[in-house]
Amino acid sequence: MRRTTSVLLSLTALVTVTGLAVPSAVAAPVSDRQAVPAGWKAVDASELARVTGGADARRTSRAADEPVQLALQSARNNRFVATEVTYPAPNTGVQRARSAAVGGSWESFAFEWDEATATYGLRSLANNRYVAVEKNYTGSAQNILRARSTSVGGWERFALYYNADLDRYALQSTLNGRFVAMENSYTGSLQYALRARSADVSGSWEEFSLYSIGS
C-alpha cells in the first residue's frame, strides 16, 4: 500500500469518488497580484520543502527528478480536492473538494516552483495538466479552476501562503489577484468547486491543509 505522509498529520489512502456533468462557459485573461494578507506568509520552494519533509518543489530539467507531490484538503468541508477528469467539455478537469480521502492520482498534485515569478504551477497527476483559472467563464463557473493546460503561463500561476496560527494554506491566482475559495453552497455537479474569486482570506472557504504524498 502506498504511504502518504501529512504535512500536519498522516493519512491512509482510500478509494476515490467519480464526477458527473457540469455547466458551460467562455475565455480570455489579465490582472494584478495583491499584497500578502495579514497573518499570512508567502511560501517559497525551500519553505515548502521543509514542511513536506525535505522534498524540493523546484522544477528540474531531469525527468528522474520530481517536484513535491501534495494533496489539498479544504478546511471548509474537510474534503480533498480532486480533478474531475470524466466531466465533459467545457469543464473537463474542474477542481472539486469532494473526496473523503486521498485515493490516488485524482487527488494528487505536483507543485512546481518558478523562481522568476515566485509562484507555483499546480499539475494534476490525474491527467498531467496544469490547473488554470477560467477568468472569462460566465455565471457560477467564472474563475473556476480546471486542470486543462499543457504549459504554465499567467492563467496557471498561483502564490502560496501559510498561516502559522491556523496551520493552514491559501492559494492566490496571479491572473486576477483573487484567492481560491471552495464553493460549499453550490449544488449539483459544481458543488465544492474551487474558484479564484475572493478578495481576501476571510475564513475556511479560502483555507486548505497540505499533505505530502510519499511513494
N, C-alpha and C positions, 0 to 999 in steps of 0.2 A: 504494500500500500504506500502511496506517495506521502511523504512527510511534509506538513505545512507548518511553518513557524511564524507566529504572530509577532507584529511589532509591539503589541500591547499584551497579548496572551497567545495561547496556541489553539489551533483549530483541528477538527477532524474532517477530512474531505468526504462529502456526501454526494447524493445524486442531484443533478441539475434539472431545472424545470423548463418546459418549452414555451415558445411565444406564439401569438396569433396575429390577426390583421391589424391595420392601422390607417389613419387619415392621409391627406395629400399635402402638397407644398409647391415651392418655387426656388430662386437662387441669386447671390452677389455679396461683397464684403465692406469693411472699414471701421476703425475706432481706436481709442487710446486705453492704455493700461492705467488703472487708478493707483492711489497711494496704498501702502500696506495698511490693512485695517488695524485699529487699536487692539493691543493684546496679542497680535499675531506676528510671526517672524517668517520671512522668506526662507525656503528650504532649498539649498543647492545640492549638487550631486554628492559631495563629501558628507554633508549632514544627513542626507537620506541614507547613505552607505552606513553611517554609524547606527542609525535607528533600525536598520534592517539586518544588522549583524555582519556588516563588512562588505556586502555586495556593492559594486560601483555602478551608478546609473549612467556613467558616460558612455556615449556611443563609440564603438571602435570599428575599425575597418576590417578586423579579422572575424570571420564567420564563427570561429570557435568561441569567441568572447561574447557573452550575452549581457544585456543591460539587466538591471534589477527587475524582478517579476513580482507584481503585487496584486492583491485583491482589495477592493474598496467596499466598505460596509457603511451604509447610511446610518447616521445617528438618529434619524427621524423614525425609521421603521425597523432598524436592526437587520435589514436585508442586504445581501451582497449584490453589487452591480453586475449585470450580465449583458452580453451582446446578443441581440435578437437576430441571429443570422438567418432565421427562417421567415422573418417578416417580409412581405412583398414590397416592391418598389412603390413609392419613393422613400420608404422608411426602413429599408433593409439595413441591419446593423445598428438600430437605435439602442441606446443605453438605458437600462431599467434596473432599479434596485428592487429585485423581486425574488432572489434565490435565498433559501433558508441556510444554505451552506455553500462552501466552495466545492463544486463537483467536478471541475475540470477547466478546459480552455475557455468556456463561455464566461467564466468569472475571473479570468486571468488577463493581466495587462503588463506589457513591458514599458517601463518609464524610461524614456531616452532623453538624456540631458543635452542641451545645446548651450555651450559656453558663451557664444556671441550674444545670444538673446536672454540668457539666464532663465530659460523656460524649458518645459518638458513637452515631448511628444508622447502621447499615450497610444501604444499599438496593441490592439486586441489580439490575443492569441487564438481566438475563435476563428477569425478569418484573415489574420495577418494584415489588417487595415488599420490606419491611424484614425483616431477619433477627431471629428470635425464638428464645429458649431455651425448649424444651419441658420445663419442670421436672416436670410431672406425667405425662409419658410413663413407662412402666414398663420394667423389664428393661434390655437393652443399648441401648435408644433413649432412656433417661432423660437429660434435659438436652441432647438433640441440638439442633443449630442448623438452623433452617428459614427460608427467605425466603418468608413467608406473610402478613405483616401490612401493612395499608394505612396505618397511622399508627404513631407511636413512643410507647411507654409503658415501664413498668418491665421488661417482658419483652424489649424491643428495645434497651435501653441497655447500652453497653459502655465501660469505661475502657480507654485505650490506653497502653501503657508501652514505653519504649525502653531497651535496654542498650547503652551505647556500646562497652564492651569486646567484646561479642559481635556488635555491629552487627545486632541483631535486635529484633523487637517481640513483645509479648504482649497478649492481649485478656482482660479480666476482665468477666464478666457482673455487673451490679448487681442482678440478680434473686436470685441465690443466692450471690454473692460468690466464685464459682469461676472459675478460669482455663480458657480454651478449649484443649482438647487434641485432637490428631489421632489417631484410633484405628487405628494402623498394624497392629495384630494382629487386628483384626476380619476376618471372612471374608464372602463373599457381597456383596450389594448395599450393605451398610453399611460395607464396608471403606474405610478412610481418612475416615470420617465425623468431623465436628467436634462435640465435646461440651463443655459448660461443666461440668467435673467435677473439676478439680484444685485442691487447697488451696493450692498454691504453683507457681511456675515452677521445676520440678525438672530440666528438660532439654529436648531438642529436640522432645519431644512437644508442648510448650506454646509453642514459639518459631516465629516467622514472619519472612519478609522481605516488605517492601512495595515495590511498583513503581508509579510514576506512569504512567498511561496517557494519552499525548498523542494529539491528533487529527491 
